[in-house]
Amino acid sequence: MTDTDKVSNALCGFCEWGCPWKYIDAVLGHQDLQSDDIQLIKQLWAESTNAKYWVQGDLQTSDALIRQKLRMTYPWLSTGAIDALIRGASYVWK
């Protein structure tokens, strides 16, 4: 069973934003995660980096679309976790 607190903490725990390309690997490598947690993070990352959000407009539009989708689909996900996912995903699409 997924531990949503561990997932949120792993997503928020990244602090090396000078090297944003390391974000998802660092999150997936978080020591407290179990296999179910890792699968969920991969789903969240896939949603956050999905082209449908990034090819339509500017960063603010992408941010709003992803934020809305994540809040609706994963209501337990903290604002900080959503912020980190969007920040990490934005570097993929820069």
PyMOL Python script that loads the backbone (N, CA, C, O; Angstrom):
from pymol import cmd

cmd.read_pdbstr("""\
ATOM      1  N   MET A   1       0.835  -1.184   0.000  1.00  0.00           N
ATOM      2  CA  MET A   1       0.000   0.000   0.000  1.00  0.00           C
ATOM      3  C   MET A   1       0.884   1.253   0.000  1.00  0.00           C
ATOM      4  O   MET A   1       1.884   1.328   0.715  1.00  0.00           O
ATOM      5  N   THR A   2       0.501   2.203  -0.796  1.00  0.00           N
ATOM      6  CA  THR A   2       1.258   3.444  -0.931  1.00  0.00           C
ATOM      7  C   THR A   2       1.131   4.298   0.328  1.00  0.00           C
ATOM      8  O   THR A   2       0.051   4.418   0.906  1.00  0.00           O
ATOM      9  N   ASP A   3       2.238   4.880   0.736  1.00  0.00           N
ATOM     10  CA  ASP A   3       2.261   5.805   1.863  1.00  0.00           C
ATOM     11  C   ASP A   3       2.316   7.220   1.283  1.00  0.00           C
ATOM     12  O   ASP A   3       3.371   7.683   0.849  1.00  0.00           O
ATOM     13  N   THR A   4       1.179   7.889   1.282  1.00  0.00           N
ATOM     14  CA  THR A   4       1.083   9.194   0.627  1.00  0.00           C
ATOM     15  C   THR A   4       1.967  10.254   1.293  1.00  0.00           C
ATOM     16  O   THR A   4       2.461  11.159   0.621  1.00  0.00           O
ATOM     17  N   ASP A   5       2.166  10.145   2.601  1.00  0.00           N
ATOM     18  CA  ASP A   5       3.063  11.099   3.268  1.00  0.00           C
ATOM     19  C   ASP A   5       4.501  10.923   2.790  1.00  0.00           C
ATOM     20  O   ASP A   5       5.206  11.905   2.557  1.00  0.00           O
ATOM     21  N   LYS A   6       4.932   9.682   2.645  1.00  0.00           N
ATOM     22  CA  LYS A   6       6.293   9.425   2.151  1.00  0.00           C
ATOM     23  C   LYS A   6       6.459   9.937   0.728  1.00  0.00           C
ATOM     24  O   LYS A   6       7.493  10.502   0.373  1.00  0.00           O
ATOM     25  N   VAL A   7       5.431   9.732  -0.076  1.00  0.00           N
ATOM     26  CA  VAL A   7       5.486  10.198  -1.469  1.00  0.00           C
ATOM     27  C   VAL A   7       5.591  11.721  -1.505  1.00  0.00           C
ATOM     28  O   VAL A   7       6.449  12.271  -2.196  1.00  0.00           O
ATOM     29  N   SER A   8       4.731  12.391  -0.769  1.00  0.00           N
ATOM     30  CA  SER A   8       4.778  13.862  -0.737  1.00  0.00           C
ATOM     31  C   SER A   8       6.123  14.358  -0.218  1.00  0.00           C
ATOM     32  O   SER A   8       6.697  15.299  -0.766  1.00  0.00           O
ATOM     33  N   ASN A   9       6.622  13.725   0.834  1.00  0.00           N
ATOM     34  CA  ASN A   9       7.914  14.135   1.392  1.00  0.00           C
ATOM     35  C   ASN A   9       9.050  13.923   0.400  1.00  0.00           C
ATOM     36  O   ASN A   9       9.940  14.766   0.288  1.00  0.00           O
ATOM     37  N   ALA A  10       9.027  12.816  -0.313  1.00  0.00           N
ATOM     38  CA  ALA A  10      10.065  12.558  -1.317  1.00  0.00           C
ATOM     39  C   ALA A  10      10.010  13.603  -2.433  1.00  0.00           C
ATOM     40  O   ALA A  10      11.046  14.095  -2.881  1.00  0.00           O
ATOM     41  N   LEU A  11       8.806  13.936  -2.874  1.00  0.00           N
ATOM     42  CA  LEU A  11       8.646  14.925  -3.944  1.00  0.00           C
ATOM     43  C   LEU A  11       9.104  16.307  -3.503  1.00  0.00           C
ATOM     44  O   LEU A  11       9.672  17.057  -4.297  1.00  0.00           O
ATOM     45  N   CYS A  12       8.863  16.645  -2.253  1.00  0.00           N
ATOM     46  CA  CYS A  12       9.225  17.967  -1.718  1.00  0.00           C
ATOM     47  C   CYS A  12      10.674  18.054  -1.251  1.00  0.00           C
ATOM     48  O   CYS A  12      11.218  19.149  -1.109  1.00  0.00           O
ATOM     49  N   GLY A  13      11.296  16.909  -1.015  1.00  0.00           N
ATOM     50  CA  GLY A  13      12.603  16.888  -0.376  1.00  0.00           C
ATOM     51  C   GLY A  13      13.776  17.287  -1.243  1.00  0.00           C
ATOM     52  O   GLY A  13      14.865  17.529  -0.722  1.00  0.00           O
ATOM     53  N   PHE A  14      13.593  17.360  -2.521  1.00  0.00           N
ATOM     54  CA  PHE A  14      14.683  17.720  -3.425  1.00  0.00           C
ATOM     55  C   PHE A  14      15.064  19.180  -3.219  1.00  0.00           C
ATOM     56  O   PHE A  14      14.201  20.058  -3.191  1.00  0.00           O
ATOM     57  N   CYS A  15      16.366  19.433  -3.075  1.00  0.00           N
ATOM     58  CA  CYS A  15      16.796  20.822  -2.863  1.00  0.00           C
ATOM     59  C   CYS A  15      17.947  21.234  -3.780  1.00  0.00           C
ATOM     60  O   CYS A  15      18.498  22.323  -3.618  1.00  0.00           O
ATOM     61  N   GLU A  16      18.314  20.396  -4.725  1.00  0.00           N
ATOM     62  CA  GLU A  16      19.414  20.722  -5.643  1.00  0.00           C
ATOM     63  C   GLU A  16      18.894  21.359  -6.930  1.00  0.00           C
ATOM     64  O   GLU A  16      19.180  20.873  -8.024  1.00  0.00           O
ATOM     65  N   TRP A  17      18.137  22.438  -6.801  1.00  0.00           N
ATOM     66  CA  TRP A  17      17.525  23.030  -7.987  1.00  0.00           C
ATOM     67  C   TRP A  17      18.536  23.684  -8.928  1.00  0.00           C
ATOM     68  O   TRP A  17      18.174  24.101 -10.028  1.00  0.00           O
ATOM     69  N   GLY A  18      19.781  23.776  -8.514  1.00  0.00           N
ATOM     70  CA  GLY A  18      20.837  24.204  -9.428  1.00  0.00           C
ATOM     71  C   GLY A  18      21.141  23.118 -10.455  1.00  0.00           C
ATOM     72  O   GLY A  18      21.783  23.378 -11.473  1.00  0.00           O
ATOM     73  N   CYS A  19      20.678  21.909 -10.181  1.00  0.00           N
ATOM     74  CA  CYS A  19      20.829  20.743 -11.071  1.00  0.00           C
ATOM     75  C   CYS A  19      19.463  20.087 -11.251  1.00  0.00           C
ATOM     76  O   CYS A  19      19.271  18.950 -10.820  1.00  0.00           O
ATOM     77  N   PRO A  20      18.519  20.771 -11.875  1.00  0.00           N
ATOM     78  CA  PRO A  20      17.148  20.271 -11.937  1.00  0.00           C
ATOM     79  C   PRO A  20      16.990  18.941 -12.681  1.00  0.00           C
ATOM     80  O   PRO A  20      16.007  18.229 -12.474  1.00  0.00           O
ATOM     81  N   TRP A  21      17.942  18.608 -13.538  1.00  0.00           N
ATOM     82  CA  TRP A  21      17.879  17.339 -14.261  1.00  0.00           C
ATOM     83  C   TRP A  21      18.015  16.140 -13.314  1.00  0.00           C
ATOM     84  O   TRP A  21      17.726  15.008 -13.702  1.00  0.00           O
ATOM     85  N   LYS A  22      18.447  16.384 -12.087  1.00  0.00           N
ATOM     86  CA  LYS A  22      18.584  15.313 -11.104  1.00  0.00           C
ATOM     87  C   LYS A  22      17.299  15.049 -10.313  1.00  0.00           C
ATOM     88  O   LYS A  22      17.235  14.107  -9.523  1.00  0.00           O
ATOM     89  N   TYR A  23      16.289  15.873 -10.524  1.00  0.00           N
ATOM     90  CA  TYR A  23      15.087  15.825  -9.686  1.00  0.00           C
ATOM     91  C   TYR A  23      14.461  14.436  -9.606  1.00  0.00           C
ATOM     92  O   TYR A  23      14.377  13.860  -8.521  1.00  0.00           O
ATOM     93  N   ILE A  24      14.028  13.900 -10.721  1.00  0.00           N
ATOM     94  CA  ILE A  24      13.253  12.666 -10.650  1.00  0.00           C
ATOM     95  C   ILE A  24      14.098  11.495 -10.152  1.00  0.00           C
ATOM     96  O   ILE A  24      13.597  10.650  -9.410  1.00  0.00           O
ATOM     97  N   ASP A  25      15.355  11.430 -10.542  1.00  0.00           N
ATOM     98  CA  ASP A  25      16.214  10.345 -10.048  1.00  0.00           C
ATOM     99  C   ASP A  25      16.416  10.449  -8.539  1.00  0.00           C
ATOM    100  O   ASP A  25      16.418   9.436  -7.839  1.00  0.00           O
ATOM    101  N   ALA A  26      16.583  11.658  -8.043  1.00  0.00           N
ATOM    102  CA  ALA A  26      16.748  11.848  -6.603  1.00  0.00           C
ATOM    103  C   ALA A  26      15.472  11.465  -5.861  1.00  0.00           C
ATOM    104  O   ALA A  26      15.531  10.823  -4.812  1.00  0.00           O
ATOM    105  N   VAL A  27      14.335  11.851  -6.394  1.00  0.00           N
ATOM    106  CA  VAL A  27      13.062  11.515  -5.753  1.00  0.00           C
ATOM    107  C   VAL A  27      12.856  10.002  -5.739  1.00  0.00           C
ATOM    108  O   VAL A  27      12.504   9.426  -4.710  1.00  0.00           O
ATOM    109  N   LEU A  28      13.077   9.371  -6.875  1.00  0.00           N
ATOM    110  CA  LEU A  28      12.882   7.912  -6.960  1.00  0.00           C
ATOM    111  C   LEU A  28      13.870   7.150  -6.091  1.00  0.00           C
ATOM    112  O   LEU A  28      13.595   6.021  -5.685  1.00  0.00           O
ATOM    113  N   GLY A  29      15.003   7.748  -5.805  1.00  0.00           N
ATOM    114  CA  GLY A  29      16.017   7.115  -4.971  1.00  0.00           C
ATOM    115  C   GLY A  29      15.863   7.389  -3.485  1.00  0.00           C
ATOM    116  O   GLY A  29      16.689   6.957  -2.681  1.00  0.00           O
ATOM    117  N   HIS A  30      14.809   8.104  -3.120  1.00  0.00           N
ATOM    118  CA  HIS A  30      14.576   8.429  -1.706  1.00  0.00           C
ATOM    119  C   HIS A  30      14.529   7.137  -0.889  1.00  0.00           C
ATOM    120  O   HIS A  30      13.839   6.188  -1.261  1.00  0.00           O
ATOM    121  N   GLN A  31      15.249   7.106   0.199  1.00  0.00           N
ATOM    122  CA  GLN A  31      15.471   5.872   0.961  1.00  0.00           C
ATOM    123  C   GLN A  31      14.224   5.274   1.604  1.00  0.00           C
ATOM    124  O   GLN A  31      14.195   4.067   1.849  1.00  0.00           O
ATOM    125  N   ASP A  32      13.210   6.055   1.882  1.00  0.00           N
ATOM    126  CA  ASP A  32      12.035   5.553   2.587  1.00  0.00           C
ATOM    127  C   ASP A  32      10.956   4.967   1.678  1.00  0.00           C
ATOM    128  O   ASP A  32       9.950   4.458   2.170  1.00  0.00           O
ATOM    129  N   LEU A  33      11.146   5.030   0.385  1.00  0.00           N
ATOM    130  CA  LEU A  33      10.100   4.608  -0.543  1.00  0.00           C
ATOM    131  C   LEU A  33      10.064   3.092  -0.756  1.00  0.00           C
ATOM    132  O   LEU A  33      11.096   2.422  -0.809  1.00  0.00           O
ATOM    133  N   GLN A  34       8.854   2.588  -0.873  1.00  0.00           N
ATOM    134  CA  GLN A  34       8.623   1.191  -1.234  1.00  0.00           C
ATOM    135  C   GLN A  34       8.263   1.142  -2.719  1.00  0.00           C
ATOM    136  O   GLN A  34       8.089   2.183  -3.351  1.00  0.00           O
ATOM    137  N   SER A  35       8.154  -0.050  -3.268  1.00  0.00           N
ATOM    138  CA  SER A  35       7.892  -0.196  -4.700  1.00  0.00           C
ATOM    139  C   SER A  35       6.563   0.447  -5.117  1.00  0.00           C
ATOM    140  O   SER A  35       6.482   1.023  -6.202  1.00  0.00           O
ATOM    141  N   ASP A  36       5.527   0.362  -4.285  1.00  0.00           N
ATOM    142  CA  ASP A  36       4.251   1.006  -4.611  1.00  0.00           C
ATOM    143  C   ASP A  36       4.393   2.525  -4.654  1.00  0.00           C
ATOM    144  O   ASP A  36       3.797   3.190  -5.501  1.00  0.00           O
ATOM    145  N   ASP A  37       5.175   3.054  -3.749  1.00  0.00           N
ATOM    146  CA  ASP A  37       5.425   4.503  -3.717  1.00  0.00           C
ATOM    147  C   ASP A  37       6.146   4.945  -4.990  1.00  0.00           C
ATOM    148  O   ASP A  37       5.808   5.968  -5.585  1.00  0.00           O
ATOM    149  N   ILE A  38       7.129   4.170  -5.389  1.00  0.00           N
ATOM    150  CA  ILE A  38       7.909   4.488  -6.587  1.00  0.00           C
ATOM    151  C   ILE A  38       7.023   4.452  -7.826  1.00  0.00           C
ATOM    152  O   ILE A  38       7.143   5.311  -8.699  1.00  0.00           O
ATOM    153  N   GLN A  39       6.141   3.469  -7.907  1.00  0.00           N
ATOM    154  CA  GLN A  39       5.216   3.388  -9.050  1.00  0.00           C
ATOM    155  C   GLN A  39       4.310   4.616  -9.102  1.00  0.00           C
ATOM    156  O   GLN A  39       4.059   5.162 -10.176  1.00  0.00           O
ATOM    157  N   LEU A  40       3.824   5.042  -7.951  1.00  0.00           N
ATOM    158  CA  LEU A  40       2.966   6.218  -7.905  1.00  0.00           C
ATOM    159  C   LEU A  40       3.730   7.466  -8.331  1.00  0.00           C
ATOM    160  O   LEU A  40       3.201   8.288  -9.080  1.00  0.00           O
ATOM    161  N   ILE A  41       4.946   7.615  -7.873  1.00  0.00           N
ATOM    162  CA  ILE A  41       5.757   8.772  -8.271  1.00  0.00           C
ATOM    163  C   ILE A  41       5.997   8.754  -9.779  1.00  0.00           C
ATOM    164  O   ILE A  41       5.970   9.804 -10.422  1.00  0.00           O
ATOM    165  N   LYS A  42       6.227   7.591 -10.340  1.00  0.00           N
ATOM    166  CA  LYS A  42       6.396   7.499 -11.798  1.00  0.00           C
ATOM    167  C   LYS A  42       5.123   7.934 -12.523  1.00  0.00           C
ATOM    168  O   LYS A  42       5.199   8.581 -13.568  1.00  0.00           O
ATOM    169  N   GLN A  43       3.962   7.589 -11.984  1.00  0.00           N
ATOM    170  CA  GLN A  43       2.691   8.028 -12.575  1.00  0.00           C
ATOM    171  C   GLN A  43       2.539   9.545 -12.475  1.00  0.00           C
ATOM    172  O   GLN A  43       2.141  10.204 -13.436  1.00  0.00           O
ATOM    173  N   LEU A  44       2.860  10.085 -11.310  1.00  0.00           N
ATOM    174  CA  LEU A  44       2.787  11.536 -11.120  1.00  0.00           C
ATOM    175  C   LEU A  44       3.732  12.264 -12.066  1.00  0.00           C
ATOM    176  O   LEU A  44       3.375  13.292 -12.642  1.00  0.00           O
ATOM    177  N   TRP A  45       4.928  11.730 -12.222  1.00  0.00           N
ATOM    178  CA  TRP A  45       5.927  12.333 -13.115  1.00  0.00           C
ATOM    179  C   TRP A  45       5.467  12.255 -14.566  1.00  0.00           C
ATOM    180  O   TRP A  45       5.610  13.221 -15.315  1.00  0.00           O
ATOM    181  N   ALA A  46       4.923  11.125 -14.961  1.00  0.00           N
ATOM    182  CA  ALA A  46       4.422  10.975 -16.331  1.00  0.00           C
ATOM    183  C   ALA A  46       3.307  11.982 -16.612  1.00  0.00           C
ATOM    184  O   ALA A  46       3.258  12.578 -17.688  1.00  0.00           O
ATOM    185  N   GLU A  47       2.431  12.165 -15.657  1.00  0.00           N
ATOM    186  CA  GLU A  47       1.355  13.145 -15.831  1.00  0.00           C
ATOM    187  C   GLU A  47       1.918  14.560 -15.899  1.00  0.00           C
ATOM    188  O   GLU A  47       1.509  15.353 -16.747  1.00  0.00           O
ATOM    189  N   SER A  48       2.845  14.874 -15.019  1.00  0.00           N
ATOM    190  CA  SER A  48       3.407  16.226 -14.945  1.00  0.00           C
ATOM    191  C   SER A  48       4.225  16.598 -16.168  1.00  0.00           C
ATOM    192  O   SER A  48       4.305  17.773 -16.528  1.00  0.00           O
ATOM    193  N   THR A  49       4.827  15.619 -16.804  1.00  0.00           N
ATOM    194  CA  THR A  49       5.669  15.897 -17.974  1.00  0.00           C
ATOM    195  C   THR A  49       4.957  15.620 -19.294  1.00  0.00           C
ATOM    196  O   THR A  49       5.571  15.708 -20.357  1.00  0.00           O
ATOM    197  N   ASN A  50       3.705  15.295 -19.238  1.00  0.00           N
ATOM    198  CA  ASN A  50       2.938  14.969 -20.441  1.00  0.00           C
ATOM    199  C   ASN A  50       2.910  16.172 -21.393  1.00  0.00           C
ATOM    200  O   ASN A  50       2.647  17.302 -20.980  1.00  0.00           O
ATOM    201  N   ALA A  51       3.179  15.912 -22.639  1.00  0.00           N
ATOM    202  CA  ALA A  51       3.254  16.968 -23.649  1.00  0.00           C
ATOM    203  C   ALA A  51       1.972  17.782 -23.761  1.00  0.00           C
ATOM    204  O   ALA A  51       2.023  18.959 -24.117  1.00  0.00           O
ATOM    205  N   LYS A  52       0.832  17.183 -23.467  1.00  0.00           N
ATOM    206  CA  LYS A  52      -0.442  17.908 -23.622  1.00  0.00           C
ATOM    207  C   LYS A  52      -0.488  19.187 -22.780  1.00  0.00           C
ATOM    208  O   LYS A  52      -1.242  20.107 -23.096  1.00  0.00           O
ATOM    209  N   TYR A  53       0.300  19.251 -21.726  1.00  0.00           N
ATOM    210  CA  TYR A  53       0.327  20.444 -20.889  1.00  0.00           C
ATOM    211  C   TYR A  53       1.352  21.465 -21.362  1.00  0.00           C
ATOM    212  O   TYR A  53       1.180  22.665 -21.148  1.00  0.00           O
ATOM    213  N   TRP A  54       2.398  21.003 -21.993  1.00  0.00           N
ATOM    214  CA  TRP A  54       3.550  21.862 -22.257  1.00  0.00           C
ATOM    215  C   TRP A  54       3.603  22.447 -23.662  1.00  0.00           C
ATOM    216  O   TRP A  54       4.311  23.430 -23.882  1.00  0.00           O
ATOM    217  N   VAL A  55       2.882  21.880 -24.614  1.00  0.00           N
ATOM    218  CA  VAL A  55       2.974  22.379 -25.988  1.00  0.00           C
ATOM    219  C   VAL A  55       1.911  23.426 -26.307  1.00  0.00           C
ATOM    220  O   VAL A  55       1.912  24.001 -27.395  1.00  0.00           O
ATOM    221  N   GLN A  56       1.013  23.672 -25.369  1.00  0.00           N
ATOM    222  CA  GLN A  56      -0.111  24.559 -25.653  1.00  0.00           C
ATOM    223  C   GLN A  56       0.140  26.033 -25.392  1.00  0.00           C
ATOM    224  O   GLN A  56      -0.500  26.886 -26.006  1.00  0.00           O
ATOM    225  N   GLY A  57       1.049  26.342 -24.503  1.00  0.00           N
ATOM    226  CA  GLY A  57       1.197  27.758 -24.189  1.00  0.00           C
ATOM    227  C   GLY A  57       2.410  28.049 -23.342  1.00  0.00           C
ATOM    228  O   GLY A  57       3.426  27.358 -23.407  1.00  0.00           O
ATOM    229  N   ASP A  58       2.279  29.073 -22.557  1.00  0.00           N
ATOM    230  CA  ASP A  58       3.383  29.516 -21.720  1.00  0.00           C
ATOM    231  C   ASP A  58       3.436  28.737 -20.404  1.00  0.00           C
ATOM    232  O   ASP A  58       2.591  27.882 -20.136  1.00  0.00           O
ATOM    233  N   LEU A  59       4.437  29.049 -19.598  1.00  0.00           N
ATOM    234  CA  LEU A  59       4.648  28.353 -18.335  1.00  0.00           C
ATOM    235  C   LEU A  59       3.457  28.494 -17.386  1.00  0.00           C
ATOM    236  O   LEU A  59       3.092  27.535 -16.705  1.00  0.00           O
ATOM    237  N   GLN A  60       2.856  29.668 -17.339  1.00  0.00           N
ATOM    238  CA  GLN A  60       1.724  29.879 -16.438  1.00  0.00           C
ATOM    239  C   GLN A  60       0.528  29.015 -16.835  1.00  0.00           C
ATOM    240  O   GLN A  60      -0.160  28.472 -15.971  1.00  0.00           O
ATOM    241  N   THR A  61       0.283  28.889 -18.125  1.00  0.00           N
ATOM    242  CA  THR A  61      -0.806  28.040 -18.596  1.00  0.00           C
ATOM    243  C   THR A  61      -0.531  26.582 -18.269  1.00  0.00           C
ATOM    244  O   THR A  61      -1.413  25.872 -17.786  1.00  0.00           O
ATOM    245  N   SER A  62       0.681  26.138 -18.529  1.00  0.00           N
ATOM    246  CA  SER A  62       1.072  24.760 -18.226  1.00  0.00           C
ATOM    247  C   SER A  62       0.941  24.485 -16.735  1.00  0.00           C
ATOM    248  O   SER A  62       0.390  23.461 -16.330  1.00  0.00           O
ATOM    249  N   ASP A  63       1.445  25.398 -15.929  1.00  0.00           N
ATOM    250  CA  ASP A  63       1.372  25.265 -14.473  1.00  0.00           C
ATOM    251  C   ASP A  63      -0.075  25.094 -14.025  1.00  0.00           C
ATOM    252  O   ASP A  63      -0.381  24.189 -13.248  1.00  0.00           O
ATOM    253  N   ALA A  64      -0.959  25.949 -14.504  1.00  0.00           N
ATOM    254  CA  ALA A  64      -2.361  25.909 -14.084  1.00  0.00           C
ATOM    255  C   ALA A  64      -3.036  24.605 -14.493  1.00  0.00           C
ATOM    256  O   ALA A  64      -3.795  24.027 -13.715  1.00  0.00           O
ATOM    257  N   LEU A  65      -2.762  24.140 -15.711  1.00  0.00           N
ATOM    258  CA  LEU A  65      -3.373  22.900 -16.189  1.00  0.00           C
ATOM    259  C   LEU A  65      -2.914  21.689 -15.384  1.00  0.00           C
ATOM    260  O   LEU A  65      -3.726  20.853 -14.988  1.00  0.00           O
ATOM    261  N   ILE A  66      -1.619  21.601 -15.149  1.00  0.00           N
ATOM    262  CA  ILE A  66      -1.077  20.468 -14.390  1.00  0.00           C
ATOM    263  C   ILE A  66      -1.561  20.523 -12.945  1.00  0.00           C
ATOM    264  O   ILE A  66      -1.963  19.504 -12.384  1.00  0.00           O
ATOM    265  N   ARG A  67      -1.522  21.690 -12.352  1.00  0.00           N
ATOM    266  CA  ARG A  67      -1.944  21.868 -10.959  1.00  0.00           C
ATOM    267  C   ARG A  67      -3.404  21.415 -10.782  1.00  0.00           C
ATOM    268  O   ARG A  67      -3.735  20.714  -9.826  1.00  0.00           O
ATOM    269  N   GLN A  68      -4.246  21.819 -11.697  1.00  0.00           N
ATOM    270  CA  GLN A  68      -5.660  21.435 -11.629  1.00  0.00           C
ATOM    271  C   GLN A  68      -5.818  19.912 -11.740  1.00  0.00           C
ATOM    272  O   GLN A  68      -6.562  19.302 -10.973  1.00  0.00           O
ATOM    273  N   LYS A  69      -5.124  19.320 -12.681  1.00  0.00           N
ATOM    274  CA  LYS A  69      -5.220  17.867 -12.883  1.00  0.00           C
ATOM    275  C   LYS A  69      -4.717  17.108 -11.656  1.00  0.00           C
ATOM    276  O   LYS A  69      -5.370  16.167 -11.204  1.00  0.00           O
ATOM    277  N   LEU A  70      -3.579  17.498 -11.120  1.00  0.00           N
ATOM    278  CA  LEU A  70      -3.028  16.802  -9.957  1.00  0.00           C
ATOM    279  C   LEU A  70      -3.913  16.970  -8.729  1.00  0.00           C
ATOM    280  O   LEU A  70      -4.107  16.020  -7.971  1.00  0.00           O
ATOM    281  N   ARG A  71      -4.446  18.160  -8.528  1.00  0.00           N
ATOM    282  CA  ARG A  71      -5.331  18.386  -7.372  1.00  0.00           C
ATOM    283  C   ARG A  71      -6.605  17.554  -7.469  1.00  0.00           C
ATOM    284  O   ARG A  71      -7.092  17.036  -6.464  1.00  0.00           O
ATOM    285  N   MET A  72      -7.135  17.429  -8.663  1.00  0.00           N
ATOM    286  CA  MET A  72      -8.365  16.657  -8.850  1.00  0.00           C
ATOM    287  C   MET A  72      -8.110  15.155  -8.716  1.00  0.00           C
ATOM    288  O   MET A  72      -8.903  14.439  -8.104  1.00  0.00           O
ATOM    289  N   THR A  73      -7.018  14.688  -9.283  1.00  0.00           N
ATOM    290  CA  THR A  73      -6.727  13.258  -9.316  1.00  0.00           C
ATOM    291  C   THR A  73      -6.098  12.764  -8.020  1.00  0.00           C
ATOM    292  O   THR A  73      -6.349  11.637  -7.592  1.00  0.00           O
ATOM    293  N   TYR A  74      -5.292  13.596  -7.405  1.00  0.00           N
ATOM    294  CA  TYR A  74      -4.558  13.227  -6.189  1.00  0.00           C
ATOM    295  C   TYR A  74      -4.796  14.289  -5.110  1.00  0.00           C
ATOM    296  O   TYR A  74      -3.886  15.061  -4.805  1.00  0.00           O
ATOM    297  N   PRO A  75      -5.986  14.343  -4.533  1.00  0.00           N
ATOM    298  CA  PRO A  75      -6.313  15.407  -3.578  1.00  0.00           C
ATOM    299  C   PRO A  75      -5.443  15.412  -2.319  1.00  0.00           C
ATOM    300  O   PRO A  75      -5.364  16.431  -1.632  1.00  0.00           O
ATOM    301  N   TRP A  76      -4.810  14.323  -2.018  1.00  0.00           N
ATOM    302  CA  TRP A  76      -3.934  14.214  -0.846  1.00  0.00           C
ATOM    303  C   TRP A  76      -2.556  14.818  -1.093  1.00  0.00           C
ATOM    304  O   TRP A  76      -1.801  15.040  -0.146  1.00  0.00           O
ATOM    305  N   LEU A  77      -2.223  15.085  -2.342  1.00  0.00           N
ATOM    306  CA  LEU A  77      -0.895  15.582  -2.690  1.00  0.00           C
ATOM    307  C   LEU A  77      -0.731  17.013  -2.196  1.00  0.00           C
ATOM    308  O   LEU A  77      -1.561  17.874  -2.486  1.00  0.00           O
ATOM    309  N   SER A  78       0.332  17.263  -1.455  1.00  0.00           N
ATOM    310  CA  SER A  78       0.547  18.594  -0.878  1.00  0.00           C
ATOM    311  C   SER A  78       0.861  19.630  -1.962  1.00  0.00           C
ATOM    312  O   SER A  78       1.317  19.294  -3.055  1.00  0.00           O
ATOM    313  N   THR A  79       0.608  20.879  -1.630  1.00  0.00           N
ATOM    314  CA  THR A  79       0.930  21.976  -2.546  1.00  0.00           C
ATOM    315  C   THR A  79       2.420  21.991  -2.850  1.00  0.00           C
ATOM    316  O   THR A  79       2.818  22.222  -3.992  1.00  0.00           O
ATOM    317  N   GLY A  80       3.248  21.747  -1.839  1.00  0.00           N
ATOM    318  CA  GLY A  80       4.695  21.703  -2.049  1.00  0.00           C
ATOM    319  C   GLY A  80       5.111  20.605  -3.007  1.00  0.00           C
ATOM    320  O   GLY A  80       6.015  20.796  -3.820  1.00  0.00           O
ATOM    321  N   ALA A  81       4.457  19.450  -2.917  1.00  0.00           N
ATOM    322  CA  ALA A  81       4.763  18.341  -3.824  1.00  0.00           C
ATOM    323  C   ALA A  81       4.360  18.692  -5.255  1.00  0.00           C
ATOM    324  O   ALA A  81       5.090  18.405  -6.205  1.00  0.00           O
ATOM    325  N   ILE A  82       3.206  19.306  -5.395  1.00  0.00           N
ATOM    326  CA  ILE A  82       2.758  19.730  -6.734  1.00  0.00           C
ATOM    327  C   ILE A  82       3.711  20.779  -7.296  1.00  0.00           C
ATOM    328  O   ILE A  82       4.087  20.717  -8.467  1.00  0.00           O
ATOM    329  N   ASP A  83       4.099  21.734  -6.470  1.00  0.00           N
ATOM    330  CA  ASP A  83       5.050  22.764  -6.909  1.00  0.00           C
ATOM    331  C   ASP A  83       6.348  22.129  -7.411  1.00  0.00           C
ATOM    332  O   ASP A  83       6.866  22.504  -8.463  1.00  0.00           O
ATOM    333  N   ALA A  84       6.866  21.166  -6.650  1.00  0.00           N
ATOM    334  CA  ALA A  84       8.127  20.520  -7.021  1.00  0.00           C
ATOM    335  C   ALA A  84       7.979  19.730  -8.317  1.00  0.00           C
ATOM    336  O   ALA A  84       8.863  19.777  -9.173  1.00  0.00           O
ATOM    337  N   LEU A  85       6.874  19.007  -8.472  1.00  0.00           N
ATOM    338  CA  LEU A  85       6.644  18.264  -9.714  1.00  0.00           C
ATOM    339  C   LEU A  85       6.611  19.202 -10.916  1.00  0.00           C
ATOM    340  O   LEU A  85       7.232  18.932 -11.944  1.00  0.00           O
ATOM    341  N   ILE A  86       5.890  20.294 -10.779  1.00  0.00           N
ATOM    342  CA  ILE A  86       5.787  21.254 -11.886  1.00  0.00           C
ATOM    343  C   ILE A  86       7.140  21.893 -12.169  1.00  0.00           C
ATOM    344  O   ILE A  86       7.518  22.066 -13.328  1.00  0.00           O
ATOM    345  N   ARG A  87       7.853  22.235 -11.137  1.00  0.00           N
ATOM    346  CA  ARG A  87       9.182  22.840 -11.324  1.00  0.00           C
ATOM    347  C   ARG A  87      10.110  21.867 -12.040  1.00  0.00           C
ATOM    348  O   ARG A  87      10.793  22.244 -12.992  1.00  0.00           O
ATOM    349  N   GLY A  88      10.137  20.622 -11.588  1.00  0.00           N
ATOM    350  CA  GLY A  88      10.970  19.616 -12.234  1.00  0.00           C
ATOM    351  C   GLY A  88      10.564  19.372 -13.678  1.00  0.00           C
ATOM    352  O   GLY A  88      11.410  19.269 -14.566  1.00  0.00           O
ATOM    353  N   ALA A  89       9.261  19.281 -13.900  1.00  0.00           N
ATOM    354  CA  ALA A  89       8.759  19.033 -15.255  1.00  0.00           C
ATOM    355  C   ALA A  89       9.067  20.197 -16.193  1.00  0.00           C
ATOM    356  O   ALA A  89       9.327  19.990 -17.378  1.00  0.00           O
ATOM    357  N   SER A  90       9.039  21.409 -15.670  1.00  0.00           N
ATOM    358  CA  SER A  90       9.293  22.572 -16.525  1.00  0.00           C
ATOM    359  C   SER A  90      10.695  22.539 -17.113  1.00  0.00           C
ATOM    360  O   SER A  90      10.916  23.025 -18.222  1.00  0.00           O
ATOM    361  N   TYR A  91      11.639  21.970 -16.379  1.00  0.00           N
ATOM    362  CA  TYR A  91      13.008  21.879 -16.901  1.00  0.00           C
ATOM    363  C   TYR A  91      13.122  20.835 -18.007  1.00  0.00           C
ATOM    364  O   TYR A  91      13.980  20.943 -18.883  1.00  0.00           O
ATOM    365  N   VAL A  92      12.264  19.837 -17.964  1.00  0.00           N
ATOM    366  CA  VAL A  92      12.228  18.848 -19.041  1.00  0.00           C
ATOM    367  C   VAL A  92      11.805  19.503 -20.341  1.00  0.00           C
ATOM    368  O   VAL A  92      12.280  19.140 -21.417  1.00  0.00           O
ATOM    369  N   TRP A  93      10.897  20.483 -20.231  1.00  0.00           N
ATOM    370  CA  TRP A  93      10.330  21.113 -21.412  1.00  0.00           C
ATOM    371  C   TRP A  93      10.960  22.444 -21.788  1.00  0.00           C
ATOM    372  O   TRP A  93      10.493  23.096 -22.721  1.00  0.00           O
ATOM    373  N   LYS A  94      11.999  22.861 -21.095  1.00  0.00           N
ATOM    374  CA  LYS A  94      12.674  24.121 -21.464  1.00  0.00           C
ATOM    375  C   LYS A  94      13.436  23.951 -22.749  1.00  0.00           C
ATOM    376  O   LYS A  94      14.067  24.897 -23.221  1.00  0.00           O
TER     377      LYS A  94
END
""", "prot")
cmd.dss("prot")
cmd.show_as("cartoon", "prot")
cmd.util.cbc("prot")
cmd.orient("prot")
